[in-house]
């Protein structure tokens, strides 16, 4: 998608609004995010052209926007969560038709969802839950995919209850991914430990079904033992890989599994896992789309499964705040809120 010079005027059906950047700057800088006037793209191949109605923000947005990268000559549109309506489809599309209501997290190698229209491969798109508003639906995709893949693909937890006697520790239980992981783990029948410290975040993780709340500002081992356990079978760390590495090695059961999603800043000492024969795995929900893996369509399937669980009342809404409309000012507010470290659940922007 190319930016249009200010003197170029197109028919309304050929142009679209978007928010993006040319420079990677702190969010307080006036140029950190800017309004864009772009050509509306056309769907080819297996792509859907989606009319975006709601978007959410995630830590990946702030990390991609962060300073340290060279200035661009073409705009970078962020945003990896969206709910909307299919406007048109490419000739190879088989899963959706124009008018289909959809939700998805997109592909980090392509322009993001902070635009009125977006191209996205149908294989990473799901049907929008019928019971949700656009705002509620936009809160789910990225965190739902991340939590689902982490628990069921990476850690190998059985969705049908085969691990119902097992325990799972979720570090950062009140965040977006943690909020989904708690609910998915309870569907699978696990006993869930979740970390939280503030009264509002503690209440949130309890509401979502966590069995035991651990204060992450205090050592975790004594709190686990107070609950009557020595080890946990699985650990899903959504916050700080380096900071919890030794604690995770201590708390994980021999032959247990740990999954992390946050980059480590220093080399991780693998020796601390060796004596217990512990498995450590990474989860990145963009892997399938980035590398066009043969099982890429699994994200379509899991989003549909999440939608079924939502529509049956098994999964609760994780939306906590909505800003209107989708524009530069509100996206800057959303980025600042994420970077404050106080987010509970998800924040969504809706409407143009």
C-alpha positions in Angstrom: 0.0 0.0 0.0 1.5 3.3 -1.1 1.0 6.7 0.6 -0.6 9.3 -1.5 0.9 12.8 -1.9 -1.4 15.5 -0.3 -2.3 16.9 -3.7 -3.6 13.6 -5.1 -7.4 13.1 -4.9 -9.0 9.7 -5.6 -12.6 8.6 -5.7 -13.7 7.6 -2.2 -13.9 3.9 -3.1 -10.1 3.9 -4.0 -8.7 5.5 -0.8 -8.6 4.6 2.8 -7.6 6.1 6.1 -4.8 4.5 8.2 -2.5 5.2 11.1 1.2 4.3 10.9 4.7 5.6 11.2 7.8 6.6 9.2 10.0 7.0 12.3 10.4 4.7 15.2 10.0 7.0 18.2 8.9 7.1 21.9 5.1 7.3 22.0 5.3 10.8 23.5 6.9 12.1 20.3 4.4 13.9 18.0 5.6 11.8 15.0 5.5 8.4 16.8 2.2 7.7 15.0 0.7 9.7 12.1 -2.4 9.8 10.0 -2.0 8.2 6.5 -4.0 8.4 3.3 -3.4 5.1 1.4 -4.7 3.3 -1.7 -7.2 0.6 -0.8 -5.6 -2.7 -1.7 -7.2 -5.4 -3.9 -7.6 -9.1 -2.9 -5.7 -11.7 -4.9 -4.9 -15.4 -4.3 -6.2 -16.6 -0.9 -6.5 -13.1 0.5 -9.6 -11.5 2.0 -10.0 -7.7 1.8 -11.5 -6.9 5.2 -13.4 -3.7 6.2 -11.9 -3.2 9.7 -14.4 -2.2 12.3 -12.5 -2.8 15.5 -8.8 -3.2 16.5 -7.0 -4.1 19.7 -3.5 -3.3 20.9 -0.8 -5.7 22.1 2.8 -5.5 23.3 4.0 -6.4 19.8 2.6 -3.0 18.6 4.8 -1.1 21.1 7.8 -3.3 20.5 7.6 -2.8 16.7 7.2 1.0 17.2 10.1 1.2 19.7 13.1 3.4 18.7 16.3 1.9 17.3 15.3 1.2 13.7 16.1 3.4 10.6 13.6 5.9 9.3 11.3 4.6 6.5 10.5 6.0 3.1 7.2 4.2 3.0 4.7 4.0 6.0 4.6 1.1 8.4 1.0 0.3 9.5 0.9 -1.5 12.8 -1.9 -3.5 14.4 -2.3 -7.2 14.9 -5.9 -7.7 16.1 -9.0 -7.0 14.1 -12.7 -7.6 13.7 -14.6 -6.7 10.6 -16.5 -7.7 7.5 -15.1 -9.3 4.3 -15.4 -6.7 1.5 -14.1 -8.9 -1.3 -12.1 -12.1 -1.8 -9.3 -13.4 -4.0 -10.0 -16.0 -6.7 -8.5 -18.9 -4.6 -10.6 -18.2 -1.4 -12.8 -21.0 -0.3 -13.5 -20.4 3.4 -15.3 -17.0 3.3 -17.5 -14.9 1.1 -18.1 -11.1 0.9 -20.2 -10.1 3.9 -18.7 -12.7 6.2 -18.0 -11.4 9.7 -14.5 -12.3 10.8 -11.8 -11.8 13.4 -8.0 -12.4 13.1 -4.6 -11.3 14.3 -2.9 -11.1 10.9 0.7 -11.5 9.7 3.6 -9.4 11.1 5.3 -9.4 7.7 2.3 -7.5 6.1 0.6 -4.1 6.7 -1.4 -4.2 10.0 -5.0 -3.6 11.0 -4.8 0.1 11.9 -6.4 0.9 8.5 -9.9 1.0 7.2 -9.2 -2.0 4.9 -6.7 -4.8 5.3 -5.6 -7.8 3.3 -5.2 -11.1 5.2 -4.8 -14.7 4.2 -8.0 -16.6 4.8 -6.1 -19.5 6.5 -5.4 -17.3 9.6 -8.9 -15.8 9.8 -11.8 -17.1 11.9 -15.6 -16.6 11.9 -16.5 -13.8 14.3 -18.3 -15.1 17.5 -22.0 -14.4 16.9 -22.6 -13.5 20.6 -20.0 -10.7 20.7 -19.9 -7.1 19.7 -17.3 -6.0 17.3 -15.4 -4.5 20.2 -15.4 -7.7 22.2 -14.4 -9.8 19.2 -11.4 -7.5 18.4 -10.0 -8.2 21.8 -9.5 -11.9 21.2 -7.5 -13.0 18.2 -3.8 -12.5 19.0 -4.1 -13.5 22.7 -6.4 -16.4 21.9 -4.0 -17.8 19.3 -1.0 -17.3 21.5 -2.5 -19.0 24.5 -4.1 -21.8 22.5 -0.9 -22.6 20.7 1.2 -22.3 23.8 -1.0 -24.6 25.9 -2.1 -27.2 23.3 0.5 -27.1 20.6 3.7 -26.3 22.4 3.1 -27.7 25.9 1.0 -30.6 24.5 -1.9 -30.2 27.0 -4.9 -32.3 26.1 -7.9 -30.1 25.3 -10.3 -33.0 26.1 -9.3 -33.4 29.8 -6.5 -35.9 29.5 -4.4 -33.6 31.8 -7.1 -32.8 34.3 -5.0 -33.9 37.2 -2.1 -31.6 36.2 -1.1 -28.1 37.4 -0.2 -25.1 35.4 1.5 -21.9 36.6 0.7 -18.8 34.5 3.1 -15.9 35.1 1.3 -12.6 34.4 -2.2 -14.0 34.7 -4.1 -10.6 34.3 -2.7 -9.6 31.0 -4.3 -10.4 27.7 -2.6 -13.7 27.0 -2.8 -14.7 30.6 -6.5 -13.9 30.7 -7.0 -16.3 27.8 -4.6 -19.0 29.1 -6.5 -19.2 32.4 -9.8 -19.9 30.6 -8.3 -22.4 28.2 -6.5 -24.3 31.0 -9.8 -24.6 32.9 -11.5 -26.0 29.8 -8.8 -28.6 29.8 -9.4 -29.3 33.4 -6.1 -28.2 34.9 -5.5 -26.7 38.4 -4.3 -23.1 37.6 -1.9 -21.0 39.5 -1.8 -17.4 38.2 0.3 -14.5 39.3 -1.2 -11.1 40.1 -0.5 -8.5 42.8 -2.9 -5.5 42.6 -6.4 -5.9 44.1 -8.0 -5.3 40.7 -5.8 -7.8 38.9 -6.3 -10.4 41.6 -10.1 -10.0 41.3 -9.8 -10.3 37.5 -7.9 -13.6 37.5 -10.2 -15.0 40.1 -13.2 -14.1 38.0 -11.6 -15.9 35.0 -11.3 -19.1 37.0 -7.7 -19.2 38.5 -7.6 -21.7 41.4 -4.7 -20.1 43.2 -3.4 -16.5 43.1 0.3 -15.9 43.6 1.7 -12.5 44.4 4.5 -12.0 41.8 6.1 -9.4 44.1 6.9 -12.2 46.6 8.9 -15.4 46.1 6.8 -18.0 44.4 8.1 -21.2 46.1 6.6 -20.5 49.5 3.3 -19.6 48.0 3.2 -22.8 46.0 4.0 -24.9 49.1 1.4 -23.1 51.1 -1.1 -24.3 48.5 0.0 -27.8 49.2 2.3 -28.4 46.2 6.0 -28.9 45.7 6.1 -28.7 41.9 3.9 -27.7 39.0 3.5 -29.8 35.8 3.5 -26.9 33.3 4.6 -23.3 33.4 3.5 -20.6 30.9 5.5 -17.4 31.3 3.8 -14.4 29.6 6.0 -11.7 31.2 9.7 -12.0 31.9 11.8 -14.9 30.7 15.0 -13.8 32.3 13.6 -12.7 35.6 11.8 -16.0 36.3 14.2 -18.4 34.7 15.7 -19.8 37.9 12.4 -19.7 39.7 10.8 -21.7 36.9 13.6 -24.2 37.0 13.0 -24.7 40.7 9.2 -25.0 40.5 8.8 -27.2 37.4 8.3 -30.9 38.0 11.0 -33.3 36.8 10.3 -33.9 33.1 7.8 -31.0 33.0 7.4 -28.4 30.3 7.9 -24.6 30.2 6.7 -22.3 27.5 7.8 -18.6 27.2 6.7 -15.8 24.8 8.9 -12.9 25.9 12.4 -12.5 24.4 15.3 -13.1 26.8 17.8 -10.2 27.2 20.7 -12.4 28.2 21.7 -16.0 27.5 19.6 -18.6 29.4 21.4 -21.1 31.5 20.1 -24.4 30.1 22.0 -26.4 32.7 19.4 -25.5 35.4 16.9 -27.5 33.4 19.1 -30.5 32.6 18.9 -32.5 35.9 15.1 -32.5 35.7 15.1 -33.2 31.9 12.8 -30.2 31.5 11.5 -29.2 28.1 11.6 -25.4 27.3 9.6 -24.3 24.2 8.9 -20.9 22.6 5.6 -19.7 21.3 5.2 -17.0 18.6 1.8 -16.8 17.0 3.3 -15.3 13.8 5.4 -18.3 13.0 2.8 -20.0 10.9 2.0 -17.0 8.7 5.6 -15.7 8.5 6.9 -19.0 7.2 3.7 -20.1 5.4 3.9 -23.4 7.2 2.0 -26.4 5.8 -0.3 -26.3 8.8 -1.1 -22.6 8.6 -4.8 -23.3 8.4 -4.7 -24.5 12.0 -5.1 -20.8 13.1 -8.4 -20.7 11.1 -9.5 -23.8 12.9 -8.5 -22.7 16.4 -10.2 -19.3 16.0 -13.4 -21.1 15.0 -13.1 -23.3 18.0 -12.5 -20.3 20.2 -15.6 -18.7 18.7 -17.7 -21.9 19.5 -16.5 -21.8 23.1 -17.3 -18.1 23.3 -20.8 -18.5 21.8 -21.5 -21.4 24.2 -20.5 -19.2 27.2 -17.4 -21.3 28.0 -15.1 -18.4 27.5 -15.8 -14.9 29.0 -15.1 -11.6 27.3 -11.6 -10.1 28.1 -12.4 -6.6 26.9 -11.7 -4.0 29.6 -11.7 -0.7 27.8 -12.8 0.8 24.5 -11.7 4.0 22.8 -13.6 5.6 19.9 -12.7 6.3 17.1 -9.7 4.5 15.6 -7.4 7.5 15.1 -3.9 8.8 15.9 -4.8 10.3 19.3 -6.5 7.2 20.6 -3.8 4.8 19.3 -1.2 6.9 21.1 -3.3 6.6 24.3 -3.5 2.9 23.8 0.3 2.5 23.3 1.0 4.6 26.4 -1.4 2.5 28.5 0.3 -0.7 27.4 3.7 0.7 28.1 2.6 1.7 31.6 2.5 -2.0 32.7 -0.9 -1.6 34.2 -3.1 -3.2 31.6 -5.7 -5.8 32.7 -7.4 -7.8 29.9 -7.6 -6.0 26.6 -8.1 -2.5 25.2 -9.9 -2.0 21.9 -10.4 0.9 19.5 -13.6 0.9 17.4 -15.0 2.8 14.4 -13.5 5.2 12.0 
